[in-house]
Amino acid sequence: MTPTIPSQRLTTARIRMSDSAILAGCVSLVYAFILMVWPTAFPHLLARIFYGGYFYRTLAALLVVANEVLFASIYRRRNQKASPFTAVYIALLTITLVFVLRGVLTIADEQAQLAYFLQHRSLHGGVTPGELLVYTHLGVVAGIFLPYLVVRMTQNYVSATQFEAEAKARQAAAGQ
């Protein structure tokens, strides 16, 4: 008889939606607190960053760092090994969402400039700091929540296909 050696499988932690929801809620509270403390300065700071051309890079960097810290804390808290593929996957999903936000903001800015031009016959206007405030909050919360939603959905799909493959292998082994 050969002694059985226990297989050491990589145990991956399941990502729960509550993990990202807690971070999104905390970010919303901090966002609201900053807006209460600096009600005019904060929207104008966002507008300066937006019109200066650093808005999307800054937003992408902040969201990727926040998501990767959350990802590392989830796995550290559960004492399980993190998959580097999942970390890269979350970063790519976050950057993709920033590009989607960029498209939405570009369309909104063009529509606002066109509306201003049609009303006043001058080439000013665009997205106001108040509108930018709303789009930024939407982008930050979506940038935290949606990558983990996609990861969770793909975990369910991968788990189901792995379970089916393991069940077929067990049936084949039992049949021999």
N, C-alpha and C positions, 0 to 999 in steps of 0.2 A: 504494500500500500504506500502511496505517496502522501506525505503530509500536505494538507491544504494550506495554502498561503493566503491570508486574507488580502483581497485586492484593495489597493489604496486608490480610490477614485477621487477625482477632484470634486469636492462638494461645493457647489455654487449656491450662493444665497439668492433667494427669490426677492426681487424688488417689489415692494408694496407701494401702492399709490399714495398711502399716507406719508411715506418718507418724503416724497417731493411736495406733497400738499403742505406739510409743516414748513418747509423752506419757503414755499410760495407765500404762505400766510405771514411768515416773519418778514419777508421782503415787502409785502404790502403794508404791514404795520410801520416798518422803517420809512417807507415811501410816504405814507400819510403823516408820520411825525415830522419828516423833513419839510413837507409841504405846509404843515401847521407852523413850524418855526420860521421858515423863510417863504412866505406865500408868493412874493413877487420875484425874489432873487433866484429861486430854484427853477421856475419855468424859463426865466431869461438865461440862466446858465445852460440849460438844455438846448435852448435856441442857439446860443453862441457856439456850442459844441456841434450842433446840427449844421449850421451854416458855415462853420469852419472846416467841415469835411471829416471830422474825427468821430462822428456819432456812431457809425456802424462798427468801426474797429473797436471803439471803446466798449460798446454794448456786447459785441461778440466776445471780447476778452473777459469781461466781467461775468458773462453767463457761462462761458466754458470753465472758468475757474470755480464758480459757484457749483456747477454741476459735477465737476470732478472731485471737489472737496466733499460734496454730499455722497458721491459714489464711494469714495474711500472710507468715509465714516460709516456708511451702511455695512460694508464688508468688515471693517475693523470691529464694529459693535457686535457683530454676529460671529466673530472669530472664524471667518471663512476666507478662502482664497479668492481674490478678485481676478477676473479674466481680463487681460489687456485688450482683447478684442471688444469687449463690452465698453471699456473706457473710451476707446477710439470711436466706437459706434455712437456713444452719447455725445462726444465732442462734435462729430460730423453732423448729427441731427441738430445740435444746438446752432452750429454755423449755418446750416440750411434754413433754420427758422429765422435767423437774422437776415438772410438774403430774402426770404419771403416778406419780412417786415419792411425791408428796403424797397421792395416792389410796391407794397401797399402805400408806404409813405411817399414814394415818387409819384404814384398816381394821384394821391391826395394833394400833394404840392402842386402838380400841374393843373389839377382841377381848380384849386384855390387861386392860382395865378390867372387862369383863364376867366374865372368868375370876376376877379378884381379888374381885369383888363376890360371885360365887357361892361362893367358898371362905371368905371372911372376913366377908361381910355388911356391908362398909363401902365407901365410895366413893373409895378410893384406888387406887393401882396405875397401870397404863398401861405404855407402852414403857419398858424399863429403859435405862440408859446403855449397857450392853453390846449390847443389841439395836439401839439407835440407831447405835452404832458400825458394826455390820455393814450396816445399811441405808444409812448415809452412804457407806461405801466402795463398796457396790454402785451407788449413785446416781452417785457421782463417776466411776467407771470407765465405767459405761454412758453417762453424759452426755458423756464424751469420745469414746467409741468408736462409739456408734450413729449420731450425726448424720453422721459420715464414711462409715459403712457405707451409709446411705441415699443420700448424695450420690454415692458410688461406683456404687451400683446404678442411680441415675437417669442418671449419665453414660454407663453402658453402654447404657441404653435410648435416650437421645437420640442417641448416636453411631450406633447401629444404624439408627435412623429417618433420620438425616441421610445416612448412607451409602446407604441405599436410594433416597432422593430424588435424591441426586447421580448414582447409577447410572442411574436412569430418565432424568434430564436428559441424561446423556451418550449414552444409547441413542437418545433422541429427536433429539439434535443429529447423531449419526452417520447416522441414517436420512434426514436431509434432504439 
